[in-house]
Amino acid sequence: MTLKVLIAEDEDDIAQQYKMVLEELGHEVERAKDGEECLKIFHDALEKNYKDRPNPYDVILLDYLMPIMDGIEAAKVILEECPEQRIIFVTGNGPKLLSGLIDFEKPVEILIKPVPLTALIAKIENRRQKEIAKKLYYKLKKWDGTDGLSTPTGPKRIANNINIFPD
């Protein structure tokens, strides 16, 4: 199943990594560099998809600390307009985010950086991390010849004398 995902992340490397892996798994991904750009993209998608679906995205990944407008401010606007929109905060500032969410009225999900890609994808797809790890392993191996953890695996898929995914 293809999901529509909006990523709001100011760190280019992190955003590109998320985008690349999600697109490789068949999802449609858009990226914003801050909360303000996230809202613009969200509103454009809302106008285009208004009659077709209740929320313009299946999930929105929001970093907490971003320039111009932070993730909490963006989430408040998004959830005012689409109360059922699924939002996942992905942040390295867990305590600050949690204190900012004390008066938050809508449910959101939280992942703390650094997040393994398998955990991020499992959360987005609502699947078990082990299933995702196996799926991602084969996709990345095909892509760059590694097991997705920067460990060359060779023809027998063995790293450090441990068979990662037995046949």
C-alpha positions as CSV (number, residue, x, y, z in Angstrom):
1,M,0.0,0.0,0.0
2,T,1.4,3.4,-1.0
3,L,1.3,6.1,1.6
4,K,1.5,9.8,1.2
5,V,4.1,11.2,3.6
6,L,5.1,14.8,4.3
7,I,8.5,15.2,6.0
8,A,9.2,18.5,7.8
9,E,12.9,18.3,8.8
10,D,15.5,21.1,8.6
11,E,18.5,18.8,8.6
12,D,19.1,17.9,4.9
13,D,21.0,14.6,5.5
14,I,18.2,13.3,7.8
15,A,15.4,14.4,5.5
16,Q,17.1,13.0,2.4
17,Q,17.7,9.6,4.2
18,Y,14.0,9.4,5.3
19,K,12.8,10.4,1.8
20,M,15.1,8.0,-0.1
21,V,14.1,5.0,2.0
22,L,10.4,5.8,2.0
23,E,10.4,6.3,-1.8
24,E,12.4,3.1,-2.3
25,L,9.6,1.3,-0.4
26,G,7.0,2.8,-2.8
27,H,5.6,5.7,-0.8
28,E,4.9,9.2,-2.1
29,V,7.1,11.7,-0.2
30,E,7.2,15.5,0.0
31,R,9.7,17.4,2.1
32,A,9.6,20.8,3.9
33,K,12.6,22.5,5.4
34,D,10.7,24.2,8.2
35,G,7.3,24.5,9.8
36,E,6.1,27.4,7.6
37,E,7.0,25.5,4.4
38,C,5.3,22.4,5.9
39,L,2.1,24.4,6.3
40,K,2.3,25.7,2.8
41,I,2.7,22.3,1.3
42,F,0.0,20.9,3.6
43,H,-2.5,23.6,2.5
44,D,-1.7,23.1,-1.2
45,A,-2.3,19.3,-0.8
46,L,-5.5,20.0,1.3
47,E,-6.9,22.1,-1.6
48,K,-6.0,19.5,-4.2
49,N,-7.3,16.5,-2.3
50,Y,-10.1,18.1,-0.4
51,K,-12.9,15.9,-1.9
52,D,-10.8,12.8,-2.4
53,R,-9.6,12.2,1.1
54,P,-10.2,13.6,4.6
55,N,-6.5,14.2,5.2
56,P,-4.0,15.2,2.5
57,Y,-1.3,12.9,3.9
58,D,-1.4,9.5,5.5
59,V,1.3,10.7,7.9
60,I,3.3,13.9,8.6
61,L,6.8,13.5,10.1
62,L,7.6,16.7,12.1
63,D,10.9,17.7,13.6
64,Y,10.4,19.7,16.8
65,L,13.1,22.3,16.5
66,M,13.1,23.9,13.0
67,P,13.7,27.5,11.9
68,I,10.9,30.0,11.2
69,M,8.2,27.8,12.8
70,D,8.7,24.8,15.1
71,G,6.9,21.5,14.8
72,I,4.5,22.1,17.6
73,E,3.2,25.3,16.1
74,A,2.8,23.6,12.7
75,A,1.1,20.6,14.3
76,K,-1.5,22.8,16.0
77,V,-2.5,24.5,12.8
78,I,-2.6,21.2,10.9
79,L,-4.7,19.5,13.6
80,E,-7.1,22.5,13.8
81,E,-7.9,22.0,10.1
82,C,-7.7,18.2,10.0
83,P,-8.2,16.8,13.5
84,E,-7.7,13.2,12.3
85,Q,-4.3,13.9,10.5
86,R,-1.7,11.5,11.8
87,I,1.4,13.3,13.0
88,I,4.7,11.7,14.2
89,F,7.2,13.9,15.9
90,V,10.8,12.8,15.2
91,T,13.1,14.7,17.5
92,G,16.3,14.7,19.4
93,N,14.8,17.0,21.9
94,G,12.4,14.7,23.7
95,P,12.1,16.5,27.1
96,K,11.6,19.9,25.4
97,L,9.0,18.4,23.0
98,L,7.1,16.7,25.9
99,S,7.0,19.9,27.9
100,G,5.7,21.7,24.8
101,L,3.0,19.1,24.4
102,I,1.6,19.4,27.9
103,D,-1.4,21.5,26.8
104,F,-1.6,19.8,23.4
105,E,-5.2,18.6,22.9
106,K,-4.7,16.3,19.9
107,P,-3.0,12.9,19.9
108,V,0.4,12.7,18.3
109,E,3.1,10.1,18.2
110,I,6.8,10.6,19.1
111,L,10.1,9.0,18.1
112,I,13.4,10.1,19.6
113,K,16.4,10.6,17.4
114,P,18.5,8.8,16.4
115,V,15.8,6.6,15.1
116,P,16.7,3.4,13.3
117,L,15.2,3.5,9.8
118,T,13.4,0.2,10.5
119,A,11.7,1.7,13.6
120,L,10.7,4.8,11.6
121,I,9.2,2.8,8.8
122,A,7.5,0.3,11.1
123,K,5.9,3.2,12.9
124,I,4.8,4.9,9.6
125,E,3.5,1.6,8.2
126,N,2.0,0.3,11.5
127,R,3.9,-2.9,11.1
128,R,6.4,-4.9,13.1
129,Q,10.0,-3.8,13.0
130,K,11.3,-7.3,12.1
131,E,9.1,-7.4,8.9
132,I,10.4,-3.9,7.9
133,A,14.0,-4.9,8.6
134,K,13.8,-7.8,6.3
135,K,12.1,-5.8,3.6
136,L,14.5,-2.9,3.9
137,Y,17.5,-5.2,4.0
138,Y,16.7,-6.7,0.6
139,K,16.0,-3.2,-0.9
140,L,19.2,-1.7,0.4
141,K,21.3,-4.7,-0.5
142,K,20.1,-4.4,-4.0
143,W,20.8,-0.7,-3.9
144,D,24.3,-0.5,-2.5
145,G,25.5,-4.1,-1.6
146,T,25.2,-3.6,2.2
147,D,22.8,-4.7,4.8
148,G,21.5,-1.2,5.4
149,L,23.7,-0.8,8.5
150,S,26.9,0.1,6.5
151,T,28.1,-3.5,7.0
152,P,29.2,-5.2,3.8
153,T,27.6,-8.6,3.6
154,G,29.0,-10.3,0.6
155,P,27.4,-13.0,-1.4
156,K,26.4,-15.1,1.7
157,R,24.9,-12.1,3.6
158,I,27.2,-12.7,6.5
159,A,28.5,-9.9,8.6
160,N,31.0,-10.4,11.5
161,N,30.4,-14.2,11.1
162,I,26.7,-13.9,11.9
163,N,24.1,-14.8,9.4
164,I,21.9,-11.7,9.6
165,F,18.9,-13.1,7.6
166,P,19.0,-16.8,7.1
167,D,17.4,-18.1,3.9
